[in-house]
Amino acid sequence: MLCSECGKNQASVHSINYINGVKSEMHLCAECAKKHPELDLGFATMGFGAQDLFKKLFDFGNEEMPVLGMSSQQTCKTCGGTLADFQKTGLVGCPDCYDVFEDRIIPVLQRAHGNTQHVGEAPDGADPGAEKRKKLQALQEELNKAIQQEAFEQAAVLRDQINELKKEG
């Protein structure tokens, strides 16, 4: 795609803005993008690789930043992955890595995605009870909120829904 400003160079920076529900797009080459200070070019100037992304999110370069005595060489007992591996690649070795390196990984995921719970589609062959547990957890959170707000009628309805889900298995 060509730059929408100069029309000559290949666009490397793509900006999509929504203002009052109206979508506007800009596709700019690196030179034209530099003329737009309103664009945050942090990622555009350093590349889009996972390594660069996670270095920016961790906000450190090559230095080791231990948390609560955790060194970047601490290893996961299941897969042997280290925090340094995650810092370099942005990938964990196995599900247990999330528990082992929780103090470092969870804040990064929160900053990157705004959430630490998976909200996408489940892969084929996924645990069929996972959707039910997710719904049960959401109902429990709503129930706690209703109780805090002293909305006891709503809380009773939510309690009944939770009990019904639990009966189903």
C-alpha angles and dihedrals in degrees: 000000000000124000110273091216107046098016091212110083132056112267113244100165119063120188125185119186131182115203117176089341093307115123120217125181133198124190109190138174117233093261095051092043089060088062090062109074091177089071117087100227096178094116095033093059095046101041133252101262119131090242092056092044094053093043088057092045093048086045096219137094123210099331120107116241110194119199119204091344093313112141124200087245095061106121135217109242092217103052105006092240119151135210087246089059090054091047091053100042107019088231130111122217099227142346091272090063088072089062097041095049097028095128091059105030102046096058090049092051090047091054094043100044106016088234139061097205121084109245102173131094120299118245121248111279093025120152106285091210092057093083091051092049090049091052091046091052091049091050091049091053090049090049092052090049092049091050092050089051090046091238092148098167091055089044091055091052091049091047090054091050090050092049091049091052091049091052090054088060 
